[in-house]
């Protein structure tokens, strides 16, 4: 999640606390669109510091960056 917050902050110029609020809102929205059985995977991907987590977080930030006016 910290990586997502950092990228949102960098791409939008928002302070870290506002970027975190935006990230949480976006993640909550995305999770609400998934079946309940899959919602935990979003948290695991965003909180994973291990293999694969960074790749998924990077892909998510590219999409979210576009939503917040940043580069895709």
C-alpha positions as CSV (number, residue, x, y, z in Angstrom):
1,X,0.0,0.0,0.0
2,X,2.9,2.3,0.8
3,X,4.1,2.1,-2.8
4,X,0.7,2.9,-4.1
5,X,0.4,5.9,-1.8
6,X,3.9,7.1,-2.8
7,X,3.1,6.9,-6.5
8,X,-0.3,8.7,-6.1
9,X,1.5,11.4,-4.2
10,X,4.2,11.8,-6.8
11,X,1.8,11.8,-9.8
12,X,-0.8,14.1,-8.3
13,X,1.2,16.3,-6.0
14,X,-1.0,15.4,-3.1
15,X,0.5,15.3,0.4
16,X,1.0,11.7,1.7
17,X,-2.1,11.8,4.0
18,X,-4.4,12.8,1.1
19,X,-2.7,10.3,-1.2
20,X,-3.3,7.6,1.4
21,X,-7.0,8.6,1.6
22,X,-7.3,8.5,-2.2
23,X,-5.6,5.1,-2.4
24,X,-7.8,3.7,0.3
25,X,-10.9,5.0,-1.4
26,X,-9.8,3.5,-4.8
27,X,-8.9,0.2,-3.2
28,X,-12.2,0.0,-1.4
29,X,-14.0,0.8,-4.6
30,X,-12.2,-1.9,-6.6
31,X,-12.8,-4.4,-3.8
32,X,-16.5,-3.6,-3.8
33,X,-16.6,-4.6,-7.5
34,X,-15.0,-8.0,-6.9
35,X,-16.7,-11.2,-5.5
36,X,-16.1,-11.4,-1.7
37,X,-13.9,-14.4,-2.1
38,X,-11.4,-12.4,-4.2
39,X,-11.3,-9.2,-2.1
40,X,-8.6,-10.5,0.1
41,X,-6.3,-10.9,-2.9
42,X,-6.3,-7.2,-3.4
43,X,-5.0,-6.7,0.2
44,X,-2.4,-9.4,-0.2
45,X,-1.1,-7.9,-3.4
46,X,-0.9,-4.4,-2.0
47,X,0.6,-5.4,1.3
48,X,3.0,-7.9,-0.1
49,X,6.7,-7.0,-0.1
50,X,7.5,-10.3,-1.7
51,X,7.5,-11.7,-5.1
52,X,4.8,-10.5,-7.4
53,X,3.4,-7.9,-5.0
54,X,5.4,-5.0,-6.5
55,X,4.4,-6.0,-10.0
56,X,0.7,-6.0,-9.2
57,X,1.0,-2.7,-7.2
58,X,2.8,-1.1,-10.1
59,X,0.1,-2.2,-12.5
60,X,-2.6,-0.8,-10.2
61,X,-0.8,2.5,-9.8
62,X,-0.6,2.9,-13.5
63,X,-4.3,2.5,-13.8
64,X,-5.0,4.7,-10.7
65,X,-2.5,7.3,-11.9
66,X,-4.6,7.7,-15.0
67,X,-7.7,8.1,-12.9
68,X,-6.1,10.9,-10.9
69,X,-4.8,12.8,-13.9
70,X,-1.3,11.3,-13.9
71,X,0.5,9.4,-16.7
72,X,-0.5,5.8,-17.5
